[in-house]
Amino acid sequence: MRNATGIVAGVVSSTLFLAPSAAQADTLEIRLVLNCAPGLERFSLKQGKNDHTLCVSPDILIGDANVVSVETVRHPDRVDGVLVTYDREAQARMAKTTREHIMGQLGVIVNGMMVMAPVVATPILGRGVEIAIPDDKVRNDFVARFQKGAAPI
């Protein structure tokens, strides 16, 4: 399945970029970024030379338990990555949330660290997103980790 819908800051794309050091982590969560308020979980995100504090909804749109499959995707003209396919529950949450929050941000949280917060350019209606991971070893480790514990369709 290569029918991934994507999000990335500022442009319509089918790719999320994941920091190589974060790809070997134990958990993956995608959550809606909200205006910071008491009770919301806060994360630090480094963008270029700047650190930003972002807060996220307690609701997990995609988590480890929702992952159905992860496969390597190769591109001759851009960074290779992985296609993360998720279950229908996560698809419904992603579709509803991204329809309601165009130009909002999604926090990609790996092992308790926010690694990116892309802007929702279009509703994410499909059952997969592509995450660009430039490092071959990190990409292979990421795929292997999820192949061991993917959820059923």
SULNORMO-V172115 format. One line per field, one symbol per residue. phi: phi as a letter, one per 20 degrees, with the letter a starting at -180 (. if undefined). psi: psi as a letter, one per 20 degrees, with the letter a starting at -180 (. if undefined). burial: I if it has 24 or more other C-alpha atoms within 12 Angstrom, else O. Layout:
# SULNORMO-V172115
phi->???
psi->???
burial->???
This chain:
# SULNORMO-V172115
phi->.ceedccagncebdcdddfgfefefecccccfecffbgnefdcececmeddcdcdcfffefccgfefebccfcdcfdbffbcdedcffgfgffffffffecgmeddeedclmdfdabfefebgddfdbcddfcfegffffffffffffcffff
psi->okmpqrqqpiqprkpqpppghhijrhqpqpqpprppqpiqpqqpppociqpqpqqqqippgprgiipgqpqpppphjaprbqooprrhghggggggghhilpjaqppoppljppirmqpohqqohakqqpopohpggggghgggghhhkqqq.
burial->OIOIIIIIIOOOIIIIIIIIOIIIIOIIIIIIIIOOOOOOIIIOIOOOOOOOIIIIIOOIIIIIIIIIIIIIIOOOOOOIIIIIIIIOIIIOIIIOIIOOIIIIIIIIIIOOIIIIIIIIIIIIIIIIIIIIIIOOOIIIIIIOOIOOOIOOO
